Amino acid sequence: MNPYFTTANDADGHTVVRFVTESLMNQSDIEAAGAALCRLAAGPGPHRLVLDLALVRHLSSQAIGILVRLNKQVGTVPGSTLVLCGVYPPLTDLLRITRLDKVFVVRPTRDAALRAR
């Protein structure tokens, strides 16, 4: 069992990753979570990942870097998608200020993320 997030698969082929921590600030925790996320996107695809960040209140720059790397990894597999949802408003502001809102697909809710293409 992963201490940072849970995963669930739906009938449409989505893997929903629900973070169960408020903070992704500790370096060793972030590295472990990042490695687990990259394993989800490894192998033949397509991969349809939804990252539910509703409980997360703090992201380090290292955690953001891992999300960028995961987005690039997913983007190399035709038909694959990565969608962020439930992003805490101050973190949404951070994505906008750093222009990462142009890199990631961000939806307000999990349902909206599951409908995203």
C-alpha positions as a Markdown table, in Angstrom:
| # | Residue | x | y | z |
|---|---|---|---|---|
| 1 | Met | 0.0 | 0.0 | 0.0 |
| 2 | Asn | 1.3 | 3.4 | -0.9 |
| 3 | Pro | 1.2 | 5.9 | 2.0 |
| 4 | Tyr | 0.9 | 9.0 | -0.2 |
| 5 | Phe | -2.0 | 8.1 | -2.5 |
| 6 | Thr | -4.6 | 5.5 | -3.4 |
| 7 | Thr | -5.4 | 4.3 | -6.9 |
| 8 | Ala | -8.6 | 3.1 | -8.5 |
| 9 | Asn | -9.4 | 2.1 | -12.1 |
| 10 | Asp | -12.7 | 2.8 | -13.7 |
| 11 | Ala | -14.5 | 1.0 | -16.6 |
| 12 | Asp | -13.4 | 3.7 | -19.0 |
| 13 | Gly | -9.7 | 2.9 | -18.5 |
| 14 | His | -8.9 | 5.8 | -16.2 |
| 15 | Thr | -6.5 | 5.4 | -13.2 |
| 16 | Val | -7.6 | 7.8 | -10.5 |
| 17 | Val | -4.8 | 8.7 | -8.1 |
| 18 | Arg | -6.1 | 10.3 | -4.9 |
| 19 | Phe | -3.5 | 11.9 | -2.7 |
| 20 | Val | -4.1 | 11.2 | 1.0 |
| 21 | Thr | -1.7 | 13.8 | 2.3 |
| 22 | Glu | -1.9 | 17.5 | 2.8 |
| 23 | Ser | 1.8 | 18.1 | 2.2 |
| 24 | Leu | 4.2 | 17.1 | -0.5 |
| 25 | Met | 7.2 | 18.9 | 0.9 |
| 26 | Asn | 9.5 | 16.1 | 2.3 |
| 27 | Gln | 12.2 | 15.2 | -0.2 |
| 28 | Ser | 12.3 | 11.5 | 0.5 |
| 29 | Asp | 8.5 | 11.2 | 0.6 |
| 30 | Ile | 8.3 | 13.1 | -2.8 |
| 31 | Glu | 10.9 | 10.8 | -4.4 |
| 32 | Ala | 9.0 | 7.7 | -3.3 |
| 33 | Ala | 5.7 | 9.1 | -4.4 |
| 34 | Gly | 7.3 | 10.2 | -7.7 |
| 35 | Ala | 8.7 | 6.8 | -8.4 |
| 36 | Ala | 5.3 | 5.2 | -7.7 |
| 37 | Leu | 3.6 | 7.6 | -10.0 |
| 38 | Cys | 6.1 | 6.9 | -12.8 |
| 39 | Arg | 5.5 | 3.2 | -12.5 |
| 40 | Leu | 1.8 | 3.8 | -13.1 |
| 41 | Ala | 2.7 | 5.5 | -16.4 |
| 42 | Ala | 5.2 | 2.9 | -17.4 |
| 43 | Gly | 4.7 | 0.2 | -20.0 |
| 44 | Pro | 2.4 | 0.1 | -23.0 |
| 45 | Gly | -0.5 | 2.5 | -22.9 |
| 46 | Pro | -2.5 | 4.4 | -23.4 |
| 47 | His | -2.5 | 5.7 | -19.8 |
| 48 | Arg | -5.4 | 7.9 | -18.7 |
| 49 | Leu | -4.3 | 9.3 | -15.3 |
| 50 | Val | -6.3 | 11.6 | -13.1 |
| 51 | Leu | -4.4 | 13.0 | -10.2 |
| 52 | Asp | -6.9 | 14.1 | -7.5 |
| 53 | Leu | -5.1 | 16.7 | -5.4 |
| 54 | Ala | -8.1 | 17.8 | -3.3 |
| 55 | Leu | -6.4 | 17.1 | 0.0 |
| 56 | Val | -3.0 | 18.6 | -0.9 |
| 57 | Arg | -2.3 | 22.0 | 0.5 |
| 58 | His | 1.5 | 22.3 | 0.1 |
| 59 | Leu | 3.6 | 21.3 | -2.9 |
| 60 | Ser | 7.4 | 21.8 | -3.0 |
| 61 | Ser | 9.2 | 22.8 | -6.2 |
| 62 | Gln | 10.5 | 19.2 | -6.3 |
| 63 | Ala | 6.9 | 17.8 | -6.2 |
| 64 | Ile | 6.0 | 20.2 | -9.1 |
| 65 | Gly | 9.0 | 19.0 | -11.0 |
| 66 | Ile | 7.9 | 15.4 | -10.6 |
| 67 | Leu | 4.4 | 16.3 | -11.9 |
| 68 | Val | 6.1 | 17.9 | -14.9 |
| 69 | Arg | 8.2 | 14.9 | -15.5 |
| 70 | Leu | 5.2 | 12.6 | -15.2 |
| 71 | Asn | 3.3 | 14.8 | -17.7 |
| 72 | Lys | 6.2 | 14.5 | -20.2 |
| 73 | Gln | 6.3 | 10.7 | -19.7 |
| 74 | Val | 2.6 | 10.3 | -20.2 |
| 75 | Gly | 2.8 | 12.6 | -23.3 |
| 76 | Thr | 5.2 | 10.2 | -25.0 |
| 77 | Val | 2.5 | 7.5 | -25.3 |
| 78 | Pro | -0.1 | 8.1 | -28.0 |
| 79 | Gly | -3.6 | 8.4 | -26.6 |
| 80 | Ser | -2.4 | 9.0 | -23.0 |
| 81 | Thr | -3.6 | 11.8 | -20.8 |
| 82 | Leu | -2.8 | 13.3 | -17.4 |
| 83 | Val | -5.4 | 15.5 | -15.8 |
| 84 | Leu | -5.1 | 17.3 | -12.4 |
| 85 | Cys | -8.2 | 17.9 | -10.4 |
| 86 | Gly | -9.4 | 19.3 | -7.1 |
| 87 | Val | -6.4 | 21.6 | -6.9 |
| 88 | Tyr | -6.4 | 23.9 | -3.9 |
| 89 | Pro | -7.0 | 27.5 | -5.0 |
| 90 | Pro | -3.6 | 28.8 | -3.8 |
| 91 | Leu | -1.9 | 26.0 | -5.7 |
| 92 | Thr | -4.0 | 26.8 | -8.8 |
| 93 | Asp | -2.7 | 30.4 | -8.5 |
| 94 | Leu | 0.9 | 28.9 | -8.3 |
| 95 | Leu | 0.3 | 26.9 | -11.5 |
| 96 | Arg | -1.1 | 30.1 | -13.2 |
| 97 | Ile | 1.8 | 32.3 | -12.0 |
| 98 | Thr | 4.4 | 29.8 | -13.2 |
| 99 | Arg | 2.4 | 29.2 | -16.4 |
| 100 | Leu | 2.2 | 25.6 | -15.6 |
| 101 | Asp | -1.6 | 25.9 | -16.2 |
| 102 | Lys | -0.6 | 25.9 | -19.9 |
| 103 | Val | 1.3 | 22.6 | -19.4 |
| 104 | Phe | -1.2 | 20.7 | -17.4 |
| 105 | Val | -4.8 | 19.9 | -18.0 |
| 106 | Val | -6.5 | 21.1 | -14.8 |
| 107 | Arg | -10.2 | 20.5 | -14.0 |
| 108 | Pro | -12.1 | 21.6 | -10.8 |
| 109 | Thr | -13.5 | 18.2 | -9.9 |
| 110 | Arg | -12.8 | 14.5 | -10.4 |
| 111 | Asp | -16.0 | 14.2 | -12.6 |
| 112 | Ala | -14.8 | 17.0 | -14.8 |
| 113 | Ala | -11.3 | 15.4 | -15.0 |
| 114 | Leu | -12.8 | 12.0 | -16.0 |
| 115 | Arg | -14.7 | 13.8 | -18.9 |
| 116 | Ala | -11.6 | 15.6 | -20.1 |
| 117 | Arg | -9.9 | 14.6 | -23.3 |
